[in-house]
Amino acid sequence: MFQTSVINIEISKDIEQSLEIAHDLGINQIEIHSAWGKNIECLEENELKKLKKMVDKYGMRVPCISSTLFLRTFLDNRDDEAPEVSGFSAISGNYNYHLERLQQAFRAAEILESPLIRVFGFQEADELNENVFALAAEKFSIPAKQAQEAGYTLVMENCPHTSFGWGKNAAKLVRMVNLPAFRLLWDPAGGIRAGEPDCIQAMPEIMPLIAHVHAKDILMLPDGGREYLTVGKGQVPWRTILKALIEQNYSGAISLEPHYLGEDGTKSGAVRETLDGMKEILSSFGILS
């Protein structure tokens, strides 16, 4: 059975407050993106050790460090400043700079005892073609081999700001890299936002490669906008997805990532509602969470 986690910045920018609220909600795993205004791959040794003490204080585990590696960088090694992602703190630099930051991500994973490190599939190319797949697979082979030697697994998120926003395309890239230390972080809502027409049809290709999951729901609006909703209230077929994960004995984490404010006007309220939405679906399967 999978474990429920939450991404710390989805609760609060204050790391201790996010740990405290997650603990109070009965969530004992937390995926860490940043602390004290710094991305996880940029924290220094003393900061990581301080963070570990805080995690232990609340009896939490860290299933994944939510780095921003290989998001704001280009496949062709150019030094141009990659565009920011609105509302999302991420490091920027060329490919070699991200490889350097990967070493600090390994140290963060070691101190926080996290087996997984989230990565992204580079800046979105003008056109997704076989050359883009091949170059991305080549670029990821180096960090994946380094992760394998260090004892960690990189999980690439199907992010709509990259060429691999569709879960199907992200899964194809993971298969092309073909290393056990490079797996898929599946975000079904991210796939829908990227225009993926049918994630259920692609599930046979996606499911065997999953090592981590992000949970939110989304409604794409007629004007091209979007609205994030509680799990089970939008377009993501969460009942089908959760049933499939249970049937394949997925034992990794599903991290709550609501992306909206709850009815009480808070981020933590949205986490509570998303958690309740997950529990409601599981209860309909006869599973008490």
Beta strands, then each sheet from edge to edge (+ up, - down):
strand 1: 3-7
strand 2: 30-31
strand 3: 34-35
strand 4: 38-39
strand 5: 64-69
strand 6: 116-119
strand 7: 153-157
strand 8: 182-186
strand 9: 210-215
strand 10: 217-220
strand 11: 226-229
strand 12: 253-256
sheet 1: 2+ 1+ 12+ 9+ 8+ 7+ 6+ 5+
sheet 2: 3+ 4-
sheet 3: 10+ 11-
end
